[in-house]
Amino acid sequence: MLRALAAAEKHLGDTGADRPAWCAWVSEADLAVDSGQALLDLRDIGRAHRLMTEGEGLLPPPRDKTRGVFLAYRAASYLDLKEPEPATAAATESLLLARRIGAPRCVQLVDDLLPRFRHYQHAQGVPELLQLFAA
């Protein structure tokens, strides 16, 4: 799978602005986050989170909805690792961003994670996230 990811990244980079229509929407940010998601499945956690963070950083402000989705995905990945503090930080950032720009899908993605956060009532930031969501 790692070879397939590397090949996809190379081919996408080689096409530059001459991308086929079926992948014209894929940006470097999308590729980084999607590759990070795939690496999570392979349990290459450190590299996965680096790529996801890199992808989020590459997004321009007009793509804040995508940033909110990416942050929710990152929160879920940290919950999978039983790391509630970074999960809470990502989910809180996603929720605040979603509310600011009016992105109901992002709000829903965070809402879907709330039952998982309830297992970490005493973790830093979790009570505040739950309270923020209730507000």
SVG drawing of the C-alpha trace seen along z (x, -y; Angstrom):
<svg xmlns="http://www.w3.org/2000/svg" viewBox="-27 -33 34 35">
<polyline fill="none" stroke="black" stroke-width="0.4" points="0.0,0.0 2.9,-2.4 4.2,-1.9 0.7,-2.7 0.5,-5.9 4.0,-6.9 3.1,-6.2 -0.2,-8.2 1.6,-11.1 4.3,-11.0 1.7,-10.7 -0.4,-13.5 2.7,-15.7 3.9,-14.9 0.6,-16.0 0.8,-19.5 -2.0,-21.6 -2.8,-19.0 -4.7,-16.6 -7.4,-14.5 -10.9,-15.8 -11.7,-13.0 -9.0,-14.1 -8.8,-17.8 -10.3,-18.6 -7.5,-16.8 -5.1,-19.3 -1.8,-18.7 -3.8,-19.3 -6.4,-16.6 -3.7,-14.1 -1.7,-14.7 -4.8,-14.2 -6.1,-11.2 -2.6,-9.6 -2.6,-10.3 -5.9,-8.5 -4.5,-5.5 -1.4,-5.5 -3.6,-5.4 -5.1,-2.2 -1.5,-0.8 -0.8,-2.0 1.9,-4.4 0.5,-6.9 3.3,-9.5 3.7,-9.8 -0.1,-9.8 -0.6,-12.7 2.3,-14.7 0.7,-14.3 -2.8,-15.3 -1.4,-18.4 0.5,-19.3 -2.6,-18.9 -4.6,-21.1 -1.9,-23.7 -2.0,-23.8 -5.6,-24.6 -6.4,-28.3 -9.1,-30.1 -11.8,-29.5 -11.5,-25.8 -12.3,-26.1 -15.2,-23.6 -12.7,-21.0 -10.4,-22.0 -13.2,-21.4 -13.8,-18.0 -10.1,-17.1 -10.0,-18.2 -12.9,-16.0 -11.2,-13.1 -8.0,-13.8 -10.1,-13.9 -11.6,-10.5 -8.1,-9.1 -6.9,-10.2 -9.9,-8.7 -9.0,-5.4 -5.6,-5.7 -7.3,-6.4 -5.6,-9.8 -8.5,-12.1 -6.5,-15.4 -5.4,-15.8 -8.7,-14.5 -10.4,-17.1 -8.2,-19.9 -9.0,-18.8 -12.7,-18.4 -13.0,-21.7 -11.2,-23.5 -13.4,-21.8 -16.6,-22.7 -15.6,-26.3 -14.7,-26.7 -17.9,-25.0 -20.0,-27.3 -18.1,-30.3 -18.6,-29.5 -21.9,-27.7 -20.8,-24.2 -23.4,-21.8 -21.6,-18.7 -18.6,-19.5 -20.8,-20.1 -22.4,-16.7 -19.0,-15.0 -18.1,-16.3 -21.5,-15.4 -21.0,-11.8 -17.8,-11.7 -19.4,-13.0 -20.4,-9.5 -16.8,-8.5 -15.6,-11.5 -18.0,-10.7 -15.6,-7.9 -13.0,-10.5 -14.9,-12.8 -11.8,-13.6 -9.4,-14.2 -8.3,-17.8 -10.7,-19.7 -13.4,-17.1 -15.9,-18.7 -15.4,-22.0 -16.0,-20.4 -19.1,-18.7 -20.3,-22.0 -19.4,-23.9 -21.5,-21.4 -24.4,-21.8 -24.4,-25.6"/>
</svg>
